[in-house]
């Protein structure tokens, strides 16, 4: 967050411009999907028109897979004493971390109900919220935009390894229907050639689909499912390349958010 928040200084101005000039995505979406690098990727020849688009200030929230929530209930590791508050939620979660069978059984019973609520003691991961969410008849695309960060988020409160992009893709797979899921990062380039992906982000891209990270980030998925989710990650590109190749004037980029907004 802060005055250089990528959601307001990069995501919103760039994608507002693209949508304003072509609301179907026909002139820019396939080209955008061809930009990411850093991992082996699938070829995108063309895209059908956009059917949905969400970014700041109305990011799409994607619920966590129910199988992951079950796994967390059954495998929450022991936590420090100060990890839990002195409330019903804190006491219940402390019992889960101590492997109390009655509490685990109670939590699993709630998770088997049809409605999945957030901010309750037995839900140990909240919704995923990609910075950009694009949908067509063929694809569901989740994008994480970065500006000041040198790498992605690689953990959540209750999972020491839960890579950010895999979390987005994992949640998107739950609602994809017959669509293919694609996910990638757009990051800040570095001089002298800001269209090139910084080396640290190429390393992060490779790590995202490493066997150990896939297994630790997706413990509720089978190996074939992990392989499929890994293929959905198509890499990293930069804001400067997006602007250069899609004809977005760099003047739309905001250096800092004004004080009255920040």
C-alpha positions in Angstrom: 0.0 0.0 0.0 1.2 3.6 0.5 1.7 6.4 -2.0 3.3 4.1 -4.6 0.6 1.4 -4.3 0.7 -0.6 -7.6 -3.1 -1.0 -7.6 -3.6 2.7 -8.1 -0.3 3.8 -9.7 0.0 1.0 -12.3 -3.0 -1.5 -12.4 -5.9 1.0 -12.6 -4.4 3.6 -15.0 -3.0 1.0 -17.4 -6.1 -1.3 -17.6 -8.5 1.6 -17.5 -6.7 2.9 -20.6 -6.8 -0.4 -22.4 -10.5 -0.9 -21.6 -11.4 2.6 -22.7 -9.8 2.1 -26.1 -11.1 -1.5 -26.6 -13.7 -2.9 -24.2 -13.6 -6.3 -25.9 -9.9 -6.8 -25.4 -9.7 -8.0 -29.0 -6.8 -5.6 -29.8 -4.7 -6.2 -26.7 -5.6 -9.3 -24.7 -3.9 -12.0 -26.8 -0.8 -9.8 -27.1 -0.8 -9.2 -23.4 -0.9 -13.0 -22.7 2.1 -13.5 -25.1 4.4 -11.2 -23.0 5.2 -13.1 -19.8 8.4 -15.0 -19.6 10.4 -17.0 -17.1 8.7 -20.4 -17.3 7.7 -22.9 -20.0 4.4 -21.6 -21.3 1.5 -22.4 -23.6 0.9 -20.5 -26.8 -2.1 -18.2 -27.0 -3.1 -17.7 -30.6 -6.3 -15.6 -30.0 -8.9 -14.7 -27.4 -12.6 -14.3 -27.6 -14.1 -11.0 -26.3 -14.0 -10.1 -22.6 -17.0 -11.1 -20.6 -15.8 -9.8 -17.3 -13.0 -7.6 -16.0 -12.2 -6.5 -12.4 -9.4 -4.4 -10.9 -9.1 -1.5 -8.4 -11.2 -0.4 -6.8 -13.4 -3.5 -7.4 -11.0 -6.4 -7.3 -12.5 -9.9 -7.7 -12.5 -12.1 -4.6 -12.0 -15.8 -5.2 -13.0 -18.2 -2.4 -10.3 -20.7 -1.3 -10.9 -24.4 -2.3 -12.9 -26.2 0.2 -10.4 -29.1 0.1 -7.7 -26.8 1.2 -9.7 -25.6 4.1 -10.3 -29.2 5.1 -6.6 -30.0 4.8 -5.7 -27.0 7.0 -8.2 -28.0 9.7 -6.6 -31.5 9.8 -3.0 -30.4 9.5 -2.7 -27.0 11.3 0.7 -27.3 13.0 1.3 -26.4 16.7 1.6 -22.6 17.1 3.2 -20.3 19.7 0.9 -19.5 22.6 0.6 -15.9 21.5 -0.7 -16.9 18.1 -4.3 -17.1 19.3 -6.4 -14.5 21.0 -8.5 -15.2 24.1 -11.7 -15.5 22.2 -13.9 -18.3 21.1 -12.1 -18.2 17.7 -8.7 -18.2 19.3 -9.6 -21.1 21.6 -11.0 -23.2 18.8 -8.0 -22.6 16.6 -5.6 -23.4 19.5 -7.5 -26.7 19.9 -7.0 -27.4 16.1 -3.3 -26.8 16.4 -3.2 -29.3 19.3 -5.0 -31.8 17.1 -8.1 -32.1 19.3 -10.2 -34.6 17.5 -13.6 -33.2 18.6 -12.7 -29.7 17.4 -11.4 -31.1 14.1 -14.6 -33.1 13.6 -16.7 -30.0 14.4 -14.7 -27.9 11.9 -15.0 -30.5 9.2 -18.8 -30.6 9.8 -19.1 -26.9 9.2 -17.0 -27.1 6.1 -19.3 -29.7 4.7 -22.2 -27.3 4.8 -23.2 -25.7 1.4 -22.5 -22.1 2.3 -18.8 -21.2 2.8 -18.4 -18.3 5.2 -15.3 -16.2 5.8 -14.0 -14.9 9.1 -15.1 -17.9 11.1 -12.8 -20.0 13.3 -12.8 -23.0 11.0 -11.8 -21.1 7.8 -8.1 -20.8 7.9 -7.6 -19.0 4.5 -9.5 -16.0 3.3 -10.5 -15.2 -0.3 -7.7 -14.7 -2.9 -7.8 -11.2 -4.5 -5.8 -10.9 -7.7 -5.1 -7.4 -8.8 -6.5 -8.0 -12.3 -9.2 -10.5 -13.2 -10.2 -11.1 -16.8 -12.6 -13.6 -18.2 -13.6 -14.6 -21.8 -15.5 -17.6 -23.0 -12.2 -19.5 -23.2 -10.0 -18.1 -20.5 -10.0 -17.0 -16.9 -6.9 -14.8 -16.3 -5.6 -13.8 -12.9 -2.8 -11.2 -12.7 -0.8 -9.9 -9.7 0.7 -6.4 -10.2 3.8 -5.3 -8.4 5.8 -2.2 -8.3 8.1 -1.8 -5.3 8.3 -5.4 -4.2 11.4 -7.5 -5.1 9.4 -10.8 -5.0 6.0 -12.3 -4.5 4.3 -13.2 -1.2 5.2 -16.8 -0.4 3.2 -17.6 2.7 -0.1 -17.0 4.5 -0.8 -16.8 8.2 -1.4 -20.5 8.6 0.8 -21.9 5.8 4.6 -21.2 5.8 4.6 -22.0 2.1 1.7 -20.7 0.0 2.9 -18.8 -3.0 0.7 -15.9 -4.0 0.3 -16.8 -7.7 -0.5 -20.4 -7.0 -3.1 -19.3 -4.5 -4.8 -17.1 -7.1 -4.7 -20.0 -9.7 -5.8 -22.5 -7.1 -8.9 -20.5 -6.3 -9.6 -19.7 -10.0 -9.6 -23.4 -10.8 -12.6 -23.8 -8.5 -14.7 -21.5 -10.6 -13.2 -22.0 -14.1 -15.9 -24.4 -15.5 -14.6 -25.3 -18.9 -12.2 -22.4 -19.2 -8.5 -22.5 -19.2 -6.9 -20.6 -16.3 -3.8 -18.4 -16.9 -1.9 -16.4 -14.3 1.1 -14.1 -14.4 2.9 -11.2 -12.7 3.4 -7.7 -14.1 6.3 -6.0 -12.3 8.3 -2.8 -12.4 11.1 -2.9 -14.9 14.6 -1.7 -14.2 16.9 0.6 -16.2 18.6 0.6 -18.6 16.0 -1.7 -20.3 12.9 -1.6 -18.2 11.0 -3.8 -20.7 13.1 -6.8 -19.5 12.0 -8.8 -16.5 14.4 -8.2 -13.5 16.5 -11.2 -12.7 15.1 -11.5 -9.2 11.6 -11.9 -10.7 12.8 -14.6 -13.2 14.1 -16.5 -10.3 10.8 -16.1 -8.4 8.9 -17.3 -11.5 11.0 -20.5 -11.7 10.6 -21.1 -7.9 6.8 -20.7 -8.2 6.6 -23.9 -10.2 9.4 -25.9 -8.5 8.3 -29.3 -7.2 8.8 -28.4 -3.5 6.8 -25.2 -3.8 4.0 -26.8 -5.7 3.7 -29.6 -3.1 3.9 -27.2 -0.1 1.5 -24.6 -1.6 -1.0 -27.1 -2.9 -1.0 -29.9 -0.3 -4.7 -30.7 -1.1 -4.1 -31.3 -4.8 -3.0 -34.5 -6.5 0.2 -34.5 -8.5 -1.6 -34.4 -11.8 -3.6 -31.4 -10.5 -0.4 -29.7 -9.4 1.1 -30.2 -12.8 -2.0 -28.6 -14.4 -1.9 -25.6 -12.1 1.8 -25.2 -12.8 1.1 -25.0 -16.5 -1.5 -22.2 -15.8 1.3 -20.0 -14.6 2.8 -18.3 -17.6 5.5 -16.1 -16.0 6.3 -12.4 -15.6 6.3 -9.2 -17.7 6.9 -5.6 -16.9 4.6 -2.5 -16.8 7.0 -0.8 -19.2 6.7 -3.6 -21.8 3.0 -3.7 -21.5 2.9 0.1 -22.2 5.4 -0.1 -25.0 3.7 -3.0 -26.9 0.1 -2.1 -26.3 0.4 1.6 -27.0 -0.3 2.8 -23.5 1.3 6.3 -23.0 3.7 6.2 -20.1 2.0 9.5 -19.0 -0.9 7.4 -17.6 1.5 5.9 -15.0 1.3 7.6 -11.6 4.5 8.3 -9.6 2.8 8.8 -6.3 -0.8 8.8 -5.1 -1.8 12.4 -3.9 -2.1 12.8 -0.2 -5.8 13.3 -0.2 -6.2 9.9 -1.8 -3.4 8.0 -0.1 
